[in-house]
Structure formats: C-alpha cells, structure tokens
Amino acid sequence: MGSTMSIDDDTLGDEIIIPQKIFIENDIELDRDNTILVQTFVYADEEDEDPSEVTVKLEDMITNTIDYYAENMTNHNRTSDLYLLSHELFRLAEELRMKAEYMDRGLYSDDLFSSKEDLN
C-alpha cells in the first residue's frame, strides 16, 4: 500500500504533509534523585539505532493533566475523568508494589511478569 502526500492549495510550496512510518518505544525510569521519568524513543525505521528521545517528568505530566482538566471544566465529566485517572494510577501502583515484593522475597517467576491476557 503506497502512501499519499497531502498538499494544502492555500500554502502550496510552504507546507506539505509526508506520511512516515515510525517506531515508538516508551520506558519509565528513575533519575538519580528518584524522580520518575517517562521516556519516549522515536525510531525512523526498524533498523534505526539512533532514536530521537523525549524525556518528561511524570510529576510534570500529572500537573499538566490537572491544569488541562481545570481549564476545560465546560465538560461535566472532567472531574469523573480525574477520578478514573487517579484510580487507574493507584491500581497500577499496587501492581508494581506487588511484583516488587515478590521479587524482594525471591518468589518471582516468568509467570509473574505475564499479564492476565498473556496467560489466557
């Protein structure tokens, strides 16, 4: 399947959109100060060994999310969205804590790191 370029007639010569297949990898890391960082690596193709990298503090992402929802309160579901986000973050934190505890006790196996969907 070939890709198609889109050209806006009003800005001919100034702007074109070129569809490009890229590969993205996301990681969560801790820096020396134990600040949680979300890292995104963008690869131009599968063989690219020198990706572009974007690193954002998780705390900054949360602050920006809260600010966004606070500024856009026209939608009544915004507060329920924040509750849902906080619930999911709490649930994921509990999963991390549980797996760390198993690892600490030496009780882990490959099955521990498989998701429920992988086991079915």
Backbone torsions as a table, in degrees:
resi	resn	phi	psi	omega
1	MET	NA	121.5	179.4
2	GLY	-81.2	160.0	178.0
3	SER	-98.6	155.6	-177.8
4	THR	-118.7	134.1	176.0
5	MET	-87.5	144.4	178.7
6	SER	-110.9	126.7	180.0
7	ILE	-120.4	126.1	177.2
8	ASP	-82.9	117.8	-176.8
9	ASP	-59.1	-31.0	-178.6
10	ASP	-70.4	-23.4	-177.5
11	THR	-122.3	30.9	-178.8
12	LEU	-51.2	125.6	-179.1
13	GLY	94.1	-17.4	-179.0
14	ASP	-100.2	-36.4	-172.9
15	GLU	-146.7	132.8	170.5
16	ILE	-135.8	155.3	176.7
17	ILE	-111.1	122.3	-179.6
18	ILE	-112.4	111.8	177.3
19	PRO	-63.7	131.9	-178.4
20	GLN	-136.4	124.7	175.9
21	LYS	-75.1	125.9	178.5
22	ILE	-128.2	164.8	178.5
23	PHE	-120.7	134.1	-175.3
24	ILE	-123.1	137.3	175.4
25	GLU	-127.8	134.3	178.8
26	ASN	-116.7	139.4	177.1
27	ASP	-135.5	155.4	172.0
28	ILE	-117.1	126.2	-177.2
29	GLU	-131.4	168.4	171.7
30	LEU	-115.5	138.2	174.0
31	ASP	-88.2	-174.7	-177.3
32	ARG	-60.9	-26.4	-179.5
33	ASP	-93.3	11.4	-177.0
34	ASN	62.7	29.1	173.2
35	THR	-83.4	131.5	-179.7
36	ILE	-77.6	127.0	-179.7
37	LEU	-117.4	137.3	172.4
38	VAL	-103.9	119.0	-178.2
39	GLN	-110.0	134.2	176.0
40	THR	-120.9	126.9	178.4
41	PHE	-111.3	128.0	-178.8
42	VAL	-113.8	119.7	-179.9
43	TYR	-105.6	136.6	179.7
44	ALA	-68.9	-31.4	175.2
45	ASP	-156.9	178.0	-174.5
46	GLU	-63.9	-28.8	-177.9
47	GLU	-90.6	-4.5	-178.5
48	ASP	-61.2	122.7	179.2
49	GLU	-105.2	0.1	-179.4
50	ASP	-127.8	78.4	-175.1
51	PRO	-75.9	159.7	166.7
52	SER	-78.9	144.9	-174.7
53	GLU	-129.2	137.8	173.6
54	VAL	-125.7	128.3	179.0
55	THR	-122.1	129.4	-178.3
56	VAL	-131.5	139.2	174.8
57	LYS	-71.5	134.0	178.4
58	LEU	-58.4	-39.8	179.6
59	GLU	-59.6	-39.4	177.1
60	ASP	-65.7	-38.0	177.7
61	MET	-63.0	-41.9	179.5
62	ILE	-65.7	-44.9	178.7
63	THR	-60.0	-43.8	178.6
64	ASN	-64.7	-37.1	178.0
65	THR	-65.3	-44.8	178.0
66	ILE	-61.6	-45.6	178.7
67	ASP	-60.0	-43.3	179.6
68	TYR	-60.2	-48.8	-179.1
69	TYR	-65.8	-36.6	179.0
70	ALA	-66.6	-36.3	-178.8
71	GLU	-77.5	-20.4	-175.5
72	ASN	-116.6	50.7	-177.1
73	MET	-78.8	7.8	179.3
74	THR	-65.4	-28.7	177.7
75	ASN	-90.4	119.0	-175.7
76	HIS	-61.9	-24.3	-177.9
77	ASN	-75.9	-2.4	-176.7
78	ARG	-60.1	-42.9	-179.5
79	THR	-68.5	-39.3	177.8
80	SER	-66.0	-33.3	175.3
81	ASP	-62.0	-41.8	178.0
82	LEU	-64.5	-40.7	176.2
83	TYR	-61.4	-42.8	179.4
84	LEU	-64.9	-42.5	177.1
85	LEU	-60.4	-46.1	-178.9
86	SER	-65.1	-37.8	177.5
87	HIS	-62.0	-46.1	-178.8
88	GLU	-65.8	-39.7	177.1
89	LEU	-63.9	-39.7	177.6
90	PHE	-64.0	-44.6	-179.9
91	ARG	-61.3	-43.5	179.3
92	LEU	-68.1	-35.5	176.4
93	ALA	-63.0	-41.0	178.4
94	GLU	-63.9	-38.6	178.3
95	GLU	-64.5	-43.6	176.7
96	LEU	-61.1	-44.6	-179.5
97	ARG	-61.8	-43.3	-179.7
98	MET	-62.9	-45.7	-178.6
99	LYS	-68.5	-35.8	176.5
100	ALA	-64.7	-39.5	178.7
101	GLU	-63.8	-44.2	176.6
102	TYR	-60.3	-43.5	-179.8
103	MET	-64.4	-40.8	179.8
104	ASP	-60.3	-37.7	-178.7
105	ARG	-85.2	-5.5	-178.2
106	GLY	74.5	22.3	-177.0
107	LEU	-97.1	5.6	-173.0
108	TYR	-83.6	157.6	175.0
109	SER	-145.5	177.0	178.0
110	ASP	-59.5	-34.0	-179.8
111	ASP	-62.8	-30.4	-179.3
112	LEU	-61.3	-32.6	-175.6
113	PHE	-95.7	6.1	173.9
114	SER	-90.1	139.4	176.7
115	SER	-76.3	165.3	178.9
116	LYS	-59.3	-35.7	-179.3
117	GLU	-67.8	-34.5	179.7
118	ASP	-67.2	-30.1	-176.2
119	LEU	-81.1	-17.9	-178.8
120	ASN	-86.5	NA	NA
